[in-house]
C-alpha cells in the first residue's frame, strides 16, 4: 500500500502475563474503509488503543511516518476515536455540548457539524442527562464525526442504537465523513451492516492478524458448498472448521478451488468466511 496513514510494526501488548496482541503488523492506507473482525477478547479494542497511544506496548506505531509515543497528543490532530462508551457531561444541553467541543478542539468543522446535526433530530435544548442511551450515543457519534480529521477509529460505534439509526449512521452519516483522503477503521460484531461499505477486511484472533486483504479478493477465494446430508463425508473430507445442517442438507465454506460433483455453490459473506478461517466457539 502506498503512503500509509498508519504503519503498525510488531506491536505486542501484555496485560500481566496475558498476551493480548502478538507481533501485530499492518499498513492502513488513506482513502479506505476497513473492517476489523474478531471474537470477543481477540484484541480489537486493545489494537485500537495502542494505535491511539492510550496503552504502552512493544513495537512501533507510526502515523504519516511520525513515530507515536505513549499518550502522544499530536495524534488527535489527525485521528478521531469513537469508543463503545461516551464521556458526555450530563449537566450540559446538546447545544452546549456542541459549543464546548467546538471551543476546545481546533479540528471542529462548523459546516460539517451543521449538516450532520440538521439531519439528526437531536433536541438541542435538552440536557444530556435526559437523553436516552441511544440518543446519547448518537450525540457522541455526531460530535466525533464533526471533527476535521483524516482517520476515524470506530470501536462498536452503534452499540445500544436501534436498527433504524444504525442504518442511518452507516449509510448516510458515515458517508458525510468519508472521502478519498480519509480512512475509517471499523470494529463491529454486526459485520453484515457494514459489509457493503468495506473495501478491506482484517481478521484478528487471539491477538494475531490472520489476514488483511481487499474484501472482493477475499470473497473470490471462498464459497459455500452444499450437499445432501447423506454425502456429509465428502464435504468433511476437506476439513471445514464449521458446517451447518438444515432440511436434509449440509453446507460449509471452502476454498473456491474445491469442486465436488453434484454440489450446489453460493456466495459466502464475511461472517461465513470469518468462521471458516477462525472457527466457531471453542
QUIVEN-V843123 format. One record per residue. RES is the residue in one small letter. SS is DSSP state (helix for helix, strand for strand, loop for the rest). OMEGA is omega in radians with two decimals (999 if undefined). Layout:
# QUIVEN-V843123
((RES & SS & OMEGA) (RES & SS & OMEGA))
This chain:
# QUIVEN-V843123
((x & loop & -3.13) (x & loop & 3.04) (x & loop & -3.08) (x & strand & 3.02) (x & strand & 3.14) (x & strand & 3.00) (x & strand & -3.10) (x & strand & -2.99) (x & strand & 3.03) (x & strand & -3.13) (x & strand & 3.09) (x & strand & -3.13) (x & strand & 3.06) (x & strand & 2.86) (x & strand & -2.99) (x & loop & 3.11) (x & loop & -3.11) (x & strand & 3.13) (x & strand & -3.10) (x & strand & 3.06) (x & strand & -3.03) (x & strand & 3.06) (x & strand & -3.13) (x & strand & 3.05) (x & strand & -3.13) (x & strand & 2.94) (x & strand & -3.11) (x & strand & -3.01) (x & strand & 3.06) (x & loop & 3.08) (x & loop & -3.11) (x & loop & 2.92) (x & strand & -2.95) (x & strand & 3.08) (x & strand & 3.07) (x & strand & -2.99) (x & strand & 3.10) (x & loop & 3.10) (x & loop & 3.02) (x & loop & 3.13) (x & loop & -3.10) (x & loop & 3.13) (x & loop & -3.08) (x & helix & -3.11) (x & helix & 3.10) (x & helix & 3.12) (x & helix & 3.14) (x & helix & -3.12) (x & helix & 3.01) (x & helix & 3.10) (x & helix & -3.12) (x & loop & -3.11) (x & loop & 3.14) (x & loop & -3.07) (x & loop & 2.99) (x & loop & -3.06) (x & loop & 2.97) (x & strand & -3.13) (x & strand & -3.03) (x & strand & 2.97) (x & strand & 3.13) (x & strand & 3.06) (x & strand & -3.08) (x & loop & 3.07) (x & loop & 3.09) (x & strand & 3.14) (x & strand & -3.13) (x & loop & 3.12) (x & loop & 3.07) (x & loop & -3.12) (x & loop & 3.14) (x & loop & -3.03) (x & helix & 3.13) (x & helix & -3.07) (x & helix & -3.04) (x & helix & 2.94) (x & helix & -3.04) (x & loop & -2.99) (x & strand & 2.98) (x & strand & -3.04) (x & strand & 3.03) (x & strand & -3.14) (x & loop & -3.14) (x & loop & 3.04) (x & loop & 3.14) (x & loop & 3.12) (x & loop & -3.10) (x & loop & 3.10) (x & loop & -3.08) (x & loop & -3.08) (x & loop & -3.07) (x & loop & 2.98) (x & strand & 3.08) (x & helix & -3.13) (x & helix & 3.13) (x & helix & 3.10) (x & helix & 3.10) (x & helix & -3.12) (x & helix & 3.13) (x & helix & -3.13) (x & helix & 3.12) (x & helix & -3.06) (x & helix & -3.09) (x & helix & -3.07) (x & loop & -3.09) (x & loop & -3.11) (x & loop & -3.13) (x & strand & -3.12) (x & loop & -3.08) (x & helix & -3.09) (x & helix & 3.14) (x & helix & -3.14) (x & helix & 3.14) (x & helix & -3.13) (x & helix & -3.13) (x & helix & -3.08) (x & helix & 3.12) (x & helix & 3.13) (x & loop & -3.01) (x & loop & -3.06) (x & loop & 3.06) (x & loop & 3.12) (x & loop & -2.99) (x & loop & -3.08) (x & loop & -3.11) (x & loop & 3.11) (x & strand & 3.13) (x & helix & -3.12) (x & helix & -3.10) (x & helix & -3.14) (x & loop & 3.02) (x & loop & 3.12) (x & helix & -3.14) (x & helix & 3.13) (x & helix & 3.07) (x & helix & 3.12) (x & helix & 3.13) (x & helix & 3.11) (x & helix & -3.12) (x & helix & 3.12) (x & helix & -3.08) (x & helix & 3.09) (x & helix & -3.11) (x & helix & 3.13) (x & helix & 3.14) (x & loop & 3.12) (x & strand & -3.08) (x & loop & -3.11) (x & loop & -3.08) (x & loop & -3.08) (x & strand & -3.11) (x & strand & 3.07) (x & strand & -3.11) (x & strand & 3.13) (x & strand & -3.06) (x & loop & -2.95) (x & loop & -3.06) (x & loop & 3.12) (x & loop & 3.12) (x & loop & 3.13) (x & loop & 3.14) (x & loop & -3.01) (x & helix & -3.12) (x & helix & -3.13) (x & helix & 3.08) (x & helix & 3.12) (x & helix & 3.12) (x & helix & -3.10) (x & helix & -3.04) (x & helix & -3.05) (x & helix & -3.04) (x & helix & -3.04) (x & helix & 3.13) (x & helix & 3.10) (x & helix & 3.10) (x & helix & -3.12) (x & helix & -2.93) (x & loop & 2.92) (x & loop & -3.00) (x & loop & 3.14) (x & loop & -3.08) (x & loop & 3.11) (x & strand & 3.13) (x & strand & 3.02) (x & strand & -3.05) (x & strand & 2.96) (x & strand & -3.11) (x & loop & 3.01) (x & loop & -3.10) (x & loop & -3.02) (x & helix & -3.13) (x & helix & -3.13) (x & helix & -3.09) (x & helix & -3.03) (x & loop & -3.10) (x & loop & 3.12) (x & loop & -2.97) (x & loop & 3.04) (x & loop & 3.10) (x & strand & 3.13) (x & strand & 3.05) (x & strand & 3.00) (x & strand & 3.09) (x & strand & 3.13) (x & strand & 3.14) (x & loop & 3.05) (x & loop & -3.12) (x & strand & 3.07) (x & strand & 3.14) (x & strand & 3.07) (x & strand & 3.03) (x & strand & -3.12) (x & strand & 3.11) (x & strand & -3.06) (x & helix & -3.09) (x & helix & 3.08) (x & helix & 3.12) (x & helix & -3.12) (x & helix & 3.13) (x & helix & -3.10) (x & loop & -3.09) (x & strand & 2.98) (x & strand & 3.14) (x & strand & 3.06) (x & strand & -3.13) (x & strand & 3.13) (x & strand & 2.98) (x & strand & -3.04) (x & helix & -3.13) (x & helix & 3.07) (x & helix & -3.08) (x & helix & -3.11) (x & helix & 3.13) (x & helix & 3.11) (x & helix & -3.10) (x & helix & 3.11) (x & loop & 3.13) (x & loop & 3.02) (x & loop & 3.04) (x & loop & 3.13) (x & loop & -3.12) (x & loop & 3.00) (x & strand & 3.07) (x & strand & -3.11) (x & strand & 3.11) (x & strand & 3.02) (x & loop & 3.06) (x & loop & 3.13) (x & strand & 3.06) (x & strand & -3.09) (x & strand & 3.06) (x & strand & 3.03) (x & strand & -3.12) (x & strand & 3.07) (x & strand & -3.07) (x & loop & 3.08) (x & loop & -3.12) (x & loop & 3.10) (x & loop & 3.06) (x & loop & -3.10) (x & loop & 3.10) (x & loop & 3.11) (x & loop & 2.96) (x & strand & -3.03) (x & strand & 3.08) (x & strand & -3.08) (x & loop & 3.12) (x & loop & 3.02) (x & loop & -3.05) (x & helix & 3.12) (x & helix & 3.09) (x & helix & -3.09) (x & helix & 3.11) (x & helix & 3.13) (x & helix & 3.12) (x & helix & -3.12) (x & helix & -3.02) (x & helix & -3.04) (x & loop & 3.14) (x & loop & 3.11) (x & loop & -3.11) (x & loop & 999))
